[in-house]
Amino acid sequence: MAEENGARLFEPCRACHSLDPAARGLPGPNLAGLPGRKVGDDGAFDYSPVLSKAREQGLVWDEARLDQFLTDPAGMF
């Protein structure tokens, strides 16, 4: 049930993001394996200055940080 809900909630995101590690050419960064990755680490994507700064600071995506970002992206950074 939770997996089905996650797939349904992710559906609008598919316009810009992929969960397939081989996918390229979308408007947004690839989200495959996101937990544990540095913020802003997809070399194929041009990140905003605040996300680039977060990468330089060594911030890593974890469940809490991702939840906070999805709840209020502008307020987080």
Secondary structure, DSSP 8 states (H G I E B T S, - for coil): -HHHHHHHHHGGGGGT--S-TT----SS---TT-TTSBTT--TTS---HHHHHHHHTT-B--HHHHHHHHH-HHHH-
